[in-house]
Amino acid sequence: MFAAASAVAAPPAVAAGGDPIPPPFTVARVFTETRLDSWLALGLVLAAGLYLYGVHRLRLRGDSWPIARTVFFLGPGLGGIAAVTVSGLHAYDTALLSVHMVQHMVLSMVSPIFLALGAPITLALRTLPVRPRKRLLAIVHSRIARIYSFPLVAFAIFVVNPFALYFTDLYRYTLEHAWAHEVVHAHFIMTGCVFFWPLLGLDPLPGRWPYPGRALLMVLSVPFHTVLGLTIMQSTTLFGGDWYPSLGLTWSNPWDDQVVAGGILWAGGEFVSVTMLAVLVAQWIRQSEREARRLDRELDRQEARQRATEAAETTP
């Protein structure tokens, strides 16, 4: 009798930050569990507002701004971050490793790519007053920016960070502390930006490699996701230790969910990497075409000057 009473009085299992364990995962709960009270949601709204204000400033003075850049920045860029952190997925990110891996992929690979294609630094440089513009240029060309945006440094950070997170006790710590989990989200975004901005971004960054070097780094990133994903799928230990079994989810098996998580990282990483390699090649082709047109115009000018000189010499 006492055992039954204690079982009834036992507090429900909680996830990180004291949140109750979520109900069984369904697509509908991605919308019903939406949360708009996080600092990340506030940051997304602020970033979107500043970007749109910059575009508005350009329009007011008669300058144009490519619509595609705005769509990339607000849609898959900021919208992608919101889709995995503000939506109902956040309620499951410490209960299901597979959901966390979806967040990992979007925050570190998908959204940073489209944020870079939105060219927010270029927009800021075209709209800011003189003094803030000079400060921004000083930051972009600072020694720290040069170090972190150097492709090999960015590649090392991008590759090492997931192994440092998942194969140490750090991941368990982030599951137990909500603030640490939020910091990991921000870290994913920054890591992805550091890697993809110099490779695919349209902003003026110092020390940017030519396209063949960028394509090589993109190719080298493909097997990294394969190795990490397969390692997670074939692991004989659960990531996070006994965290997931301790939640007592009757609707999810931690071992099966870990296999799914590894598959998401493997397949998703290869798909994004190959797709972005195609985007990089397309940028390379367009840049080559622009360079060819520039050379043609220069040759045409030289021929025109030469003909004018010859005409002047033959004129009596």
N, C-alpha and C positions, 0 to 999 in steps of 0.2 A: 504493500500500500504506500509506504513511504517512498519507495523507488519510483512508483508511478507518479506520485505527487511531485517529486523532484524533477522527473522527466518533463512534466507539464510546465513546471516553473522555470525550467532551463531557458536562458535567453536564446533567441534565434541567432543563427550564424550570421556574421557580418563580413562584408568585404572591406576593402581599403577605406579608411576614413570613417568607419562606423556605418556605412551604408548597408541596408538590408540586402540579403541575397535576392537577386532578381528572379522573377518567374521564368518558366521555360521560354527559350528564345524563339521568337517568330518574327516574320517580316513586319507585321503590324506594330510590334513593340518598338521598332526602330523609330516610329513616329510618336507613339504614346509615351515613351520614356524620355522624350526630348527635354534637355535642361538648358536654360538661357541665363543662369545666374553665375557662370564661371568667369574667371578673369580672362580666359582665352576667348570666350564669346565677345566680351567687351573689346578685346584687342582686334578681333576680326571686324567688328562694326567700325571701329576707329580707322583701321587700315583701308576699308572699303570707302569710307567717307572721305578720307584724305585723297585717295586716288581719283574719285569722281570729282572732287573739288578741283584737282589739278587739271583734269580734262576740261572742266567747265571754264577754268581760267584761260586755257588755250583757245577754246571756242570763242570766248568773249573778245579776244583780240584778233580774231580772224585766222588763227592757225589751226591746222588739222592734226588729228591724232588717229592712227589706224584703229578702226573698230575692233579688229581681231585682237589687238593687244588688250583692250579693255575686257573683252569677253574671256580671254585666257586668264587674266589676273583675277577677275571677279568670279568666274565660273569654276573651272577645274582647280584654280589656284586657291583662293580663299574659300570658295564653296566646297572644295574637296576636304579642306581642313575641318570645316563646320560639319560636313557629312559624317565624319568619324569621331568627332569630339563633342559636338553640341547635340547631335541627334541621340536617339535611344541607344546607339552602340556603346556610349560611354557607360551605361549601366551594366554592361557585360564585360568590360575590358579587363577587370580583375577576376572575373569568374570563368572566362573562357580564353584559353591561350590563342585559339583560332581568331577570335575577335581582336585580340591585341595585335596579332600578326597582320590583320587587315589594316589596322591603324598604322602599324609600322610601315607597310608598303605605301600607303597613301601619303603619310606625313614625311617620309624620307625620300620618296621617289616620284610620286605622281604630282602632288601639289607644288613642290619646289621647281619642277620643270616649267609648269605653267606660270608660276610667279616670275620666273626668269624671262619667259617669253612676253610677259606683260611690260617689261622694261620700266619698272617704277623709278629707278635712278635717273634714267633719261628724262622721264616726265618731271621729276623734281628739279633737275637742272634747267629745264625749260620754263619753269613756272616760279621758282623761288626768287626772292630779292637777291641783290648782289652779295651781301654779307653772308646769309645762310648758304648761298650757292658755293661761295668760296670755302666755307667750313665743310660742306659735303664733299667737295673735290679734295680737300685736304685729308678727309677720312678715307676716301676711295683710294688715294695714292699714298696712304701712310704705310710705314714698314710692316705693321701688323696685318693690314689688308693684303699687302703684297705676299706675305708669308702664307697666310691662310688660303688665298686664292691661287697660289701656285699649284698647278695641276697635280704634281706628285704628292704634295702635302695633303691636298684635298682628297686625293684618292686613298691615301693611307688612313686618314681619319674616317672616311666612308666605309672602308673595309674592316678596320680594327674594332670600331665601336660596337657593332652587334655582338661580336665574340666576347668583348669585355663585359657587355651587359648580361648576356644569357648564360655564360659559362662561369660566372662568379656568383657570390652571394648578393650582388647588387640587385639582381632582378627580384629576388625574394624581398629585399628591403623596399623596393618600389611597390610591391603588392601590399605590403603592410602599412605604408604611409602614403596617403592621398597626395600630399604636396610633392613627394618624390616622383610619383607617377605623372603628375602634371609637368614637372621639370623634364622628365624623359620625353614627353610629347614635344615640348619646345626644343629639346635637344635634337630630336629626329628632324624637325623642320630645319633647324640651323645647319645640321650636318648635310642634309640634302641640298640646301642652297649653296653651301660652300663647294660641293662637288659639281652640281649641274650648272651653276651660274657661269663659271668660266668656260664650260663646254658648249652650252646651248644658248646662254643668255644674250640679249641684244644690247645690254648696257656697256658703256666704255669702261673696261677693267684693265688694270696694268698687267703686263706679263702674260697676256693671253697667247696660248700656243696656236700654231697654224693648224688647219683642219686635219691633216694626216695624223698629227700627234693626238688631237682630241678624239679622233675615231679609234685610235689604238687603245686609249684609256677606256673608252666605252666598251670595246670588245673584251678587254681584260676584266671588266666588272661583271660580265655574264657568268663565268664559272664560279665566281664568289658566291652568288645566290644559290647556285646549284649545290655547292658543297655545304653551305649553311643549312639549306632546306633539307637535304638528305640526312645530314647529321642529326637534325631535330627529329626527323621521322624515324630514324633507326636507333635513337638513344634508348638505353636500358634504364635510365633514371628520368624521373619527372622534373621538368623545369619548375623552379620555385619550391622544390622539396615537397613537403606534405601539404603545401598551401591548398592546392585544388582538391585533393581528397578530403581535407578538413572542412570544406564548405558543405559537403554532404549533398551535392546535387543529385537528385534522383533521376533527372532527365538528361544527364550528360556523363559520359565516362572520360575521366581525365586522360587516359592513355589513348583512346580513340581521337579525342580532341587534339592531342599533341601531334598525332600523325596528320590530321587535317591541317593543323597550323604549319607544319613543315612543308606540306604540299602547296599551301598558299604562297609561302615564301619562295619556294622553288619555281613554280609555274609563273607566279606573278612577277618575280624578279626577271626571269628570262623574257617574258612578254614585254615588259616595260623597257628593258635594256635594248632588245632588238628593235622595238618600235622607235625608241629615241635615237638609235644608230641610223635608222632610215631618215629621221628628221635631220640629223646632223649631216648626212650625205646630201640631202636636198638643200640645206643651207650652203654647203660647200659648192654644189653645182651653181646655185644662184650667184654666189660670190664670184665664181669663175666667169660666169656670163657677164656680170657687171664689170669685172676687170677687163674682159675681152672687148666690151663696148667702149670702155674708157681708152684702151689702147687704139682701137679703131678711130675714135674721134681725134686722138693725138696724131695719129698717122695722117688723117685727112687734113688736119691743120698744117702739118709739116709740108705735105704735098702742095697745099694751096699757097703757102709762103714761098715754096720753091718755084712754082709756076709764076707767081707774081714777080719774083726776082728775075727769072729768065725772060719774062715779058718786058721788064724794065730794061734789061741789058740789050735786048734786040731792038728796042724802040730807038729810032734815030734822034 
